[in-house]
Amino acid sequence: MARILVVDDDDRVLKSVERVLTSAGHEVHTEARGSLSLDMATSQPFDVALVDYKLQEMDGLEVLQRLREIQPRCVRMLMTGELVLPLVVTAVNVGKVSRVIEKPFDANTLVETVREALSNHNRLTSMLQSQRPEGSAQERRHLTEVLNGSGLRLAIQPIVRTSTNTVFGYEMLLRSAHPTLDGPAPVLAAAERHGMLRELGSVVVARSAEWLMKLPDTTRIFLNLHPHELIDATALSTRMEVLQFWSDRVVLEITERSEVGANFSWSGALERVKEMGFQIAVDDLGSGYAALSMLAELQPHFMKVDMSIVRNVNNDDHKRRLVDLLCSFAEATGSEVVAEGVETKEEAAALSEAGVDLMQGYLYGEPQLTLGA
């Protein structure tokens, strides 16, 4: 028996899939909204997730990507009535999805597809466990190569002041040219597994200093902090000394999904870096589960609205009201709102009307590895 999460905003599909999989002996949990399914996934484990591609507030690929971060061992399956080849190839290649099921499907096909996916997943897991000592040592060597070489770089994406349409600052985005650890997610995951987050943090700080020497003095940089860096206040403040000369230009981002409140020592670490002159931003607002408590505890200088809320905000009253609420809160507390993932002029217009102070996204510029590229 497997624990299965089914997400679809069509109640008839939910009931049908639940009935079929329950009859096959599985424990099935259903949800119509992507955000609520992610809430569910933070509190209970699932072996399989079946998610429809077309959901109202966020598409199925985004839900599965978030689920991959929350429960990496869960088998992720996408249901879609539009089996478009580029969609399938992209979904599978980037690791968001392990299987794609075309609607409509009959009961036997659904049960057999789930059974086969679980069987393959269990066989792969068993094989990886038997190879873990050698693979782990090799991965550590790769990570050491990344950290000691020149292939680990920071791309910059502009953050624009809404009222003037001028560049206010840049977010620093990790990039890797290593042939194996070839992106931010593999590098970060390897650093977590091998207890080398401090070493990775030191490299990121050094690369940030290089950017600060190149960028105009009037611009700021937004730099992500890994939640584990908040455990040791002394180690964090020591590492950040490299950037203290520019501390008034550095904003440290804490993701809402990091659940920093569960760590008893996080407040001490943030107080230390605030005393050094650094500012704080809460990242991914709207994607996580403890937004209001984090805002109250952190008292951030910036509040970054997640792209899942920004997407199509001009046509979604619920999203628009949430942005209105965040802008009112920011105004009352002296912080500023940054909208992430802005891609269309219509989204930008709706966000501007709501009172968003700063915007970031492809509408204003893609991440670049060189200034002025």
N, C-alpha and C positions, 0 to 999 in steps of 0.2 A: 504493500500500500504506500502511496506517495501523498504528500501534502501539496495540493495544487491551488494556485491563485489564478482566477479567471477575471479578466477586466474587459468589459464591453458595455457601451452605453445603450445597447439594444437589449431590453429586458427579456425578450423572447429568446435571443441567443444565449444570454446568461443562464436562463432556466434550462434550456435544451442541453447545453454543454455540462451544466451541473448534474443533470439527471443521468446523462450518458456516463460520465466519469465516476459518479457515485455508484452506479450499477456495476462498474468495473472494479469496485473495491477501494477507490481512492477517497481521501478526505478533501473536499472541495470548499474553497472560500471564494465568494464572488464580490465584485465591486464595480460600480458603474463609472466612477471618476478616477482618473489617473493619480491625482494628488492623494486621495484617500487610500488608494491601494498602496502607495509608498509609505504612508503613515502605518498601515497594517504591517508592511514588510519590516519596519524598524522594530517591531515588538514580537514578531513570531517568524520562525524559519519556514521556507518553502523549498520543495524539491524541484517544482516546475512552475513556471509562470506562462500563461496563455493570454496575450494582450492583443486587442484589436488595433489595427493601424489608425483608423479614423476615430479619435475620441474628441470630445468637445473642447477641453481646456488645454490639452497637450497631446501631441500625436503619440502613437504606440512606441515608436522608436525612442523617443525621449524618455518615456516611462521605463523602457527596458534598459536604457543606458543608465538611468538613476538606480534601477534595481541591481544592475551589475556592480555599482559602487557599494550598495547596501549589503547585498548577498551575492558575492561573486561565484559561489558554488551552485546557485540556482540555475536550472536549465531554462533558457529564455526562448520563447516561441512566439512568433508574430502571426496573427490572423489577419487576412486581408481579402477583400473581394476584388481587388485590382492588382493582379500579380504582374507588376511591371518589372521587367528584367533589371534595369538600373537600380531600382529600389532594393530588389533582392540581393544583388551583388554587393551594393554598398553596405546593406545591413549586416550581411554575413562577414564581409571582409574586415570591417572595423570591429568585429567582435561583439556587437550589440545583440545579435540574434544567432541562435544555433540552428533553428529550424523556421521555415515559413510555411504556413498552412493556408491553402487557398479556399475561400468560401465560394459556394456552400460545400460542406463536407458531410459524409454520412457517419453514423455512429461507429461503425467498424474501423473506418479510416482514422478517425480521431483517436480511438483507443489504441490502435496499432502504432500510430505515429508517436503518441506519448510513451508507449512501452519501449519502442525502438530508441527514442531519444534518451530515455533513462538508462537503458542498457548500454548504449554507447558512452554515455557520460560516466557511468560507474566503471566501465572497462578502462576508459582513459584515466580516470582518477586513480585506479589501482596501478596502472602502468607508471604514472608519474610518481606515485608514492614509492614504488620499487626502485626508481631511478633518482630519488630525491638527493641522497648524499652527493653524487657526482654532479648532478644538475645544479645543486645549490652552490657548490664550489665554483663551477664554471660561471654561474650568474654573478657571484661575488667578484670574480676576476673581471668580468665585463663591466660591472659597476665601478670598480676601481679604475679601469681604463677611462671610463666616461668622466669621472671626477678629476682625474689627473691630466686629462688631455684638453684639447681646445675645442672639442666638438659640442660641449654643453654651452649653449648661448641663451640670451634672453631677447625675444622679439618684443617690440613695443606696439601698442595699439592706442591711438589717441582718444582722450576723453575731452569732450567739447563743452564749453560754457553755453547753455541754451540761449541766454539773452543776447550774447554777442557773436555766437557761432565761431568763437576763437578757441584754440587749443589751451585747455587748462592744465592737462597733465597726460601721463601715459601709464597704462597698466603693463607690468613686466610679465611676459608669458614664456614659460620654459620651453626650450627646443633642444633636441638632441640629434646629432648627425651620426651616432654610433650605428653600425649595421644591425645589431641585435636589439639593444635598448634604444629604439629609434623614435621615441616620443616621450612626452612628459609623463603619461600614465605608467609605461613600463619602468622608467627611471625612478619615479616616486615609489611604485610598488616594490621594486628591488631594494631601495633604500630602507623602506619600512621593514622588509623581511630580514635584512641583514644588520639592522640597528645602526644605520649609517646616515640618519637624517641630519645629524649635526654637521657631518662632512658635506652633505649636499647643501645644507643651509649656508655654510661658509662660502661655497663656490657661488651660490646665488647672490649673496651679499657682495662678493668681489665683482661679479659681473654688473651688479647694480651700480656700484661705485664708478665703473668704467662709463656707464651710460650717463650718470650724473655729471661727469666731467665734459660730456659732449653736448648735452641738452641745454637749451636756454635757461638762464638762472630763474626765469619767471615761472617755469613749469615744475610740476610735482611728478613723482612716480608712485604708483600703487603696487605694493609688493605683498604677495600672499605669504601668510605664516601657516606652517603645518601645525595642527592642534597639539601634537606631541612636543613642539618647541615651547609650549606654554608651561610644561611641567617643571622645568628648571629655570627659575627667574635669573639666577646668576649666569648660567651658561648663555641664555638668550641675550642678556644685556651685554655680555662680553663680546658675543658675535656681532651685535649691532653697533659696537663702538666704531667699526670701520666706516659706518654711514653717519656717525653723529655730527660730523662737520656740516652735513646737509640735512640734519634732522627736521628742519622746518619745511623741507621739500619732500619728505618721505611719509607715505601713508601705509600703515600695516593692515592688511585685510585679514579678518577672521571670518571663516565661513559659518553661516547659520547651521549648516549640516554637521559641523564639527562637534556639537554637543559639549562645548567647553565647560558648561556649567557642571558636568559630571566630574570634572577634575578639580580637586580641592585647592590646587595651588595656582590656577590660571590667573586669578585676580592680582596676585602679587607680581606675576610676570608682566602683566599689562600696565600695572601702576609704575613698574620700574622703567619701561620703555617710554611711557608718557612723561615721566620725570626727565628723561633724556631729550625730550622735545619732539618725539615722533607722534603723529596723529593716528587714530584708529578708525577703520571702516568695518562695518558688518556686511559681509558678502552674501550673495545668493538669497536675499530676502524673498520669501514666497515659495522657496523650494523645500524648506525644512519644517521643523516641528516645534520650535520654541522661540519664535521671533520676538514676541513682546517681552518675555523674560530676559532675553539676551539684550534687547535694546535698553531695558531698564538697568541691567547690571553693567553693561559696557559703556553706556553713555558715549556712543561713537560720534566722531566728527562727520562721518559720511555713512549713508545708508544706501547700499547697492541693490537695486531691485533686479531679481533674477529674470533672465530672458524668457522663461516660461510664462511670466506675467506680462512682459512687454510684447510678446508675440501677438499680433492682431488685437492689441488693446483698443484700437480705434473702433472695432466692431463688437467689443465684448463689454457690456455694462458692468459685470461683476469685477473684471480686471480693472476697469476704469475707477470703480469705487474704491478698490483696494489701494490703487496708486494715490487717489485723493486723500485717503486716510493716512498713508505714509507721509505725504507732503505736509499735511496738517500737523502730524506728530513732529516732523523734522523742524518745521517753523517754530513750534512751541518749545523745542529743546535746543534750538540753535545749531542744528546739524543740517547737512545738505543731502539731497537725494540724487543718486546717480542711476540712470536707467541703462542696463546692459542689453546687448544684442539688438540694438535698433537697426532695422534693415530697410524700412520704407519711410517715405516722406509723410505718409498718413499716420504711421505710428508716432513719428517725431512730433507732428502737429498736436495729436491728442495728449501726448506726454507734456508738451510745453504748456498746453491749456490747463493741465492738471497742476502745474507748478513745479515740475521736475527741474532741478537746477543744472544738472550735467547729464550728458548722453555719451554713450559708447556703443560702437557697433559698425558693421560693414558699410552703413550709409555714410559714415565719417572716415572710414579708412580700415584696411585690413592690417593684421599684425605684420610688422616689417623688421628685418634683422639689421637694416642699416637706416640711418636717418635720411629722410628725404627720398626713400626708394619709392 
